[in-house]
Amino acid sequence: MKELIQARNFYHSLTDAQREDLVESIAADIFFLEEELQMQVTELLEKVDDDLGKEIRRRNKPEEF
């Protein structure tokens, strides 16, 4: 998917601090969503970058890690 490539390129162009801010923002934004929807979002983000999706999942479900 072209959109995933663009998102991946954008994510990889960020500084470490910007990536941290992005992860924190996404994790906070999806925290109160239904669990199934959280899973769908993190699975999509893992397609963008595996570490991105895993880090967001870890922040919202720390007991699984």
N, C-alpha and C positions, 0 to 999 in steps of 0.2 A: 504494500500500500504506500502510495506516494506521501500521504499525510504522516505516516509513521517515520518515514525517512526524514521529512522536514522537521518533525518533532525531535527525533534523535539528534539531528545536526544542531538544532537550537540548544537542546539540553547539554550537549558536549561542548558547545561554545561558551557556556556559563563558567564563571569562576567558581571555586569551591564554596565561597560564601553565598553566591547567588543560588547555587544548587541547594545548599542547606536551607535558604529562605523559601525556595520553591517547594521542597519536600515538606517543610514545616507547614506552609500554607495549604498545600493539598491535603495533608493528613488532617489538619484541623477542619477543613471544609467538608470532608467526607465522614468525619467521625460520627456524626449523628444520623447518617443515612442508614437505611436497613442493611443488615449484614450482606444480603445477596447483592445489593447494588454496590456496596463497598468492594466486594470480591470482583465484580465486573470491572470496576474502575481500576483496581490494582492489577488485574490481569491485562488490561489494555496498556497500562503504563509499563508493565514488564515487557511488553512487546516493543515499546519505545526504548527502554533500557532496563535490563534485568535488575540492576542494583536500585534503580529508581523505584520500581514497583515493590521490591522486597523491603526497602527502607520505609516506605509508606505503610506497608502492611505491618512491619515490626513496631512502628510507633503506635498503631491503632490496636494491635493485638500482641503486646509484649510477652504475654504468657506462652505464646506459641513458639517463641525463639529462645 
